[in-house]
């Protein structure tokens, strides 16, 4: 590849890029996340461009690093390459192997369909009152820590918070991890410490003799716990599916909705089954373990970054407080009860939402790794071909989200102008929807007679406008904000750099 002139840092004939990677990482904190590496390489070798190769053998496979949204789209959307096998090996001890992050094709689509209802906005709004209980506990703990005037680590607190919330919304369980040790959450956290990607430089860490024993034991404990809870939920859902059952039900959890779908597909057997299909149960347990594992760590780290950025920029923090006061009232003590009664008020916090989105842009929780294929090349805007055969393709979100080609203000956070822009855009969309609905109602008798609905592009009955090259779809006009391609107003407007 080097002989072909493909971009990569200076390559050593024996050690590849190990010296370069080691030198760069030695300048960073010892516990820094590996996602920062591509951007640090680009800082040291700015002429590489957004797509380049890295050789870290024998500690890892040869990689094609992608820091361009245009290039990443080619192998994750246009032609979705298979997920890299190492990811499956990493997730297997934690999830059991049939998890959404590593499934492909029909299996992925099937299980995504089963669990989709549990993650819809309308359903999550019904769970807000339950979530608030754990948030109040979190606020109480923060107040206690603040009163002590001692330095403390925020990450363990946010981890316990997110574990408590995920336990409620997935299995309707009260882990109470914020207040006291919990056997299941402790086992889950223990399992995380034993997981490996297989590219660790520390050979003792990689070949630790206790790893197989501990991962097996932890996995067995989690399987037994989640399986027992699944059986309880199944029997309860079967009982509630009987016509004679009149017992009141709380807001359904994610697993409840999945079981409802499962039971609905069993047709005549509803109300008569006492055990789940083994295949469904095993796969569902894998997904629940995935939600508990992947969800808690990503959410907790995002919370930490949010608090970190707000602590650095007091004017941004003051704007958030002002928005909360305007929507939830100035009395902090009443905010929780108000949100419990009216969860939809969360949709009226566009500035807070923008802060979260911008935090996720600057500090994305994960990246995507794919397996290259023979004959598949990534094509740069200038027409250059980048072979992928036999390579790990790393779509590095951390670098993509800071790429100045897509983000002209790549290291800024939003201001009040951004929130006003988003609010106005939503108001405009609502006005347009109301006008369309009014026009539809006015023409309803005629439409009923003719069986034809006109949606701008002469959509015919039974015809999908998306299949017509002449059809039009609603678009967002971002010209006034100087936004092109992937940018949005909340991404573009800002004055604070960090």
Secondary structure, 3 states (H helix, E strand, C coil): CCCCCCCECCCECCCECHHHHHHHHHCCCCCCCHHHHHHHHHHHCHHHCCEEEECCCCCCCCEEEECCHHHHHHHHHHCCCCECHHHHHHHHHHHCCCCCCCCCHHHHHHHHHHHHHHHCHHHHHHHHHHHHHHHHHHHHHHHHHHHHCCCCCCHHHHHHHHHHHHHHHHHCCCCCCCCCCCHHHHHHHHHHHHCCCCCCCCHHHHCCCCHHHHHHHHHHHHHHHHHHHHHHHHHHHHHHHCCCCCCCCCCCCHHHHHHHHHHHCCHHHCCCCCCCCHHHHHHHHHHHHHHHHHHHHHHHHHHHHHHHHHHHCHHHHHHHHHHHHHHHCCCHHHHHHHHHHCHHHHHHCHHHHHHHHHHHHHCCCCCEEEECCCCCEEECCCCCEEECCCCEEEECHHHHCCCCCCCCCCCEECCHHHHHHHHHHHHHHHHHHHHHHHHHHHHHHHHHHHCCCCCCCCCCCCCCHHHCCCCCCCCCCCHHHCCCCCCCHHHHCCCEEC
